[in-house]
Amino acid sequence: MVVLGIDPGITHLGLGVVAVEARGALKAQLLHGEVVTTSAKEPAQVRVGRIHARVREALLRFRPEAMAVEEQFFYRQNELAYKVGWALGAVLVAAFEAGVPVYAYGPMQVKQALAGHGHAPKEEVALMVRGMLGLREAPKPSHLADALAIALTHAFHARLKAEKPL
């Protein structure tokens, strides 16, 4: 199973692709990872367009069976939520165009799946990603580590039960 994980953001969007063995012990391999960056100085359509293009390119290149995104929870940061929504919209359109189902996981679900408890610090999750993917060091920056963690979370959930798309 190939999964594309997305840590949505308008300035920094984490994008990670992993391949996971369908049977037996969970064996995962890193296929691709990057952080798509945009600048607040750029017009909105340029920022959203760049994100859409990079996600679309990853979808076409790696042909994942699923896309997993981190659910965003914003309470007092309306402007940030609005702009992250731009990025998430670009991601969802790319998934629609490629015919790839999208699944969403909250931060606590990701921490629970990878570290065994929902209150793990980011550093612990990044170390688990490193170990599961057989990397020499934890992926950096944190947006990339988060995207890979989300992809691995979906792989765990998909193995345990059939998840419903977002």
PyMOL commands that set and color helices and strands:
alter all, ss='L'
color gray80, all
select helices_A, chain A and resi 44-62+78-98+107-115+122-133+142-160
alter helices_A, ss='H'
color red, helices_A
select strands_A, chain A and resi 2-7+12-20+28-37+66-70+102-105
alter strands_A, ss='S'
color yellow, strands_A
deselect
rebuild
show_as cartoon
